[in-house]
Amino acid sequence: MGVKTSQWSTFDASFPAKAPKLEGTQCRSLNDRDLAILLRIAQPSNDPRAVNAIVEFGTWNGDVAYALAHCENEMAHPHIYTFDSCQEFSGGAYLPMDKVGQAWRDTSVEDRISFNCLSNLDDNLFIEPLRKFCSLVYIDSEVGNKYLLAKLTLDAITLLNKSGTIVWRGYNSDPVVRDFLEHLPCTIEHVVGSDLCFCQMGCGMSWMIDVGCLLKRILFQERMFNLAKKQGGDGEDQS
């Protein structure tokens, strides 16, 4: 249980030293090493029966989705479904909508990336059809918000197929992300020096149940805290 850190050299010898060069744009959201890790995890299965859809939470300018759209082989060309919050829900840290996803616009992979704007955390209109359908869910989790991390992780569990992987960003750069991941009741993989952590669904149903219960408890506690805070504020206004 907890975060298990491995050395790069002993983790997987097939990881490239650097991310492959991509046409037109450079991935600025992740350094070369982290991008290489993410692309290695995202490599689609050679099984023609496998489903290789990828979901990203946190589109921003679209550079990670653009990179993920280059993960392909002769048998599979995964489609990328990327989600981000609308401006009014993002607490001020947002791009204008005409800038969101600009990294893939007018490129050769544009038709393999679908962007949807979530107006709130409970907006499942676009997510629901992808349940149990995805080989990878990438959560750009530098949000400093445990409630948001819990909600997106709970969504990720329901989106993944039996062999899928969740990847979180923010382990080194955000103490909230680090604390959240270190307290999950499952084994989270981490490569030394990387800002990414990941967990495969293949570790069994008990993992899903334990993590799901914890995440639901976090969500409930946060809702009760926010409700009490709001009611307290209303009381002060009335007095």
N, C-alpha and C positions, 0 to 999 in steps of 0.2 A: 504494500500500500504506500501511497505518497509518490513523490517525484524520484525517479531513478535516473541518475546522470551517468552517461557513458562517454568515453573518449571517442573522438571522431574516427581515429584509426581502427578501433576495435568494434565500432558500432556497425558499420557496413562498408566494406572495401569498394563497393560499386558506386558510392557517392562520388560525383565529380568534384574536383578541387574548386572549380568555378562554375557558375551558371552558364548555360549556353548563350551565345550572342543572339539577340532578338532583333527582328527588323524594326526600323523606324523609331523605337523608343527604348529607354532604359528603365528598369524597375528601380524606383527610388524608395519605395516603401520598405523594401528588405535589402540587406547587404547581399553580396554575391554568395556568401556561404549559406545564409539562411534561405535564399532563393533556391540554391542548389538542393538543400534538404527538402524543401517543399516540393520541388519538381520531381525529385526522386520518389517521394511518397505518392505523388499524384500520377505516376506512370500507370497507364491503363493496363488492364489484364489482356493477355493474348487470347483468352477464351472468347470465342465469338458470341457465346451465350451470355457473357457478363454484361452488366449495366455499368457504365462508367461516367455517369453524370456527376458533376462537381458543383457544390454550393459554396458561395463566399458570403459572409456577413461583414460588411464594411467595404463598400466599393471605392470610395474616395475618387481619385482620378482614373481608376481602372487599370493601373499598371500591373497589379498582381493577377487580376482576371485575364489580362492580355497575355501574361507569361504562362498561366495555366492552360490557356487555349492552345498553346504549342505542345502540350503533352499528348502525344499520339503515337500510334504504331500502325503497322499494316492492317491490323484487325479492328482498331478502335480509334474514334475521333470524338473524345468526350465533349459534351455541351456544358458550358459554364452558366450557372444561374447565380447572379450576384444581386445582393439586396443591400439597401442602405436606407437610412431614415430620411424623411422629408425635412425640409429646412426648419419648420416650426417645432420639430421634435428633437432636434440635435443639440439643443443647448448652446447654440452659437458657433459650435465647431463644425462648420459645414462648408462645402463648396457651392457656388451657384449651380443650379440644376443643369445649365448648359455646359458646365465644366466637368460634371460627374461622368466618368467613363470616357473622357477624351482620349485616353491612351490607345483605345482600340478603334476609335472612329475612323472610318475610311481606310482600314487595313484589311489584309487578306483573311483575318479571323473574325471579323465583325459579325458575320452571320452565325458564328458558333457561341456568341455571348448574348445572354438575355438579362437586361437590367429591370428591376422592379423597385419602386419606392414604397417603403412601409410607412404608413402614416402613424402607426403606434405599434407597441410590442405585441399586441394581441391580434394583429392583422395577419391572418393565416390564409387569405384568399389565394395568394400565389405560392405559398409554401406547401399547402395540403396535398396537391397532386404529386409532390416529390417524396412523400413518406416512403421509407424503406427502399428508396430508388437510387441512392447516391453512394459512390465509392469514396468520396472525400467531402468533408465539411471544414472549411477554413474560417476561423473566427479571428478577425483582426481586433483583438480584445484590449487594446490600450484605451480603455474607457474610464478607468478609475471608479467603476460602478459595479458592485457585486451583484446587484439585482439584475442588471443587464447581462452580465456573464452567466448567471444562473439560468435566465430565460433562454439565451441563445444556446447554451450547452444542452439544455433539456430538449430544445428543438432539434439540435444536431443528432441526439441519440435516436430520435424518431425518424430522422431523414436517412440515416445510413443503412446500407444493406448489411448482410451478415459478416462480410469481410472488410467493411468500410473503416475509415480512420478519421478521427477528429484532430485538427491541428489548431492550437491556440497561439497567438502572438502576444508578447508582452511580459514573458517570464522574468527577464532581466531588467526591463525598462519600467515596469509598473508594479509597485509593491502590492497593490490590491489584487492584480492578476496572480502574482506569485503566491500570496496567502491563500487565494481561492483554490488554486491548483494543488497546493501542498496539503489541503484538507479534504480533497476528494477521496472517497473510500475505494480507490482503485489505483493501479500502477500507471503513472504517467511517465513517458519516456522523454528524456532531455539530453541533448548533446552539449558537451562542455562549451561554454562561450556563446551558445545560440540563444536567441530571443524566443525560439519556438519550443513548444512542448506538444506531444501527440500521444494518442491512445487508440489502439485498434479494438474494434467491436468483438473480435474473435475470442476475447477472454471470457465470454459467457454471459448468460442471462442474469446471474446474480449481481454482476457489475451494474447492469442496467437498472435493476430494482433498487440497489443500495444508493447509487448516484441519483436516480430519479427521486427517491424519498428525501434525500438531503436537499436537492435543488428546490423541490416543492416547499420544504420547510423554510428555506431562505426566502423564497418568493412570498410566502405567507407572512413571515416576520417583517419583511420590508414593507409590504402593503399595510400591515397593522401600524407600523411606525409612521408611515406617511399619512395614514388616516388620523392617527392621534395628533400628529403635528398640525395637520390641516384644521382639525376641530379646535385645537388649542389656539391657533391663529384666529379662527372665526370668533372664539370666545373673547379674545382680547379686543377685536374690532368692535364687538357689540357693546363692550363696557366703555 
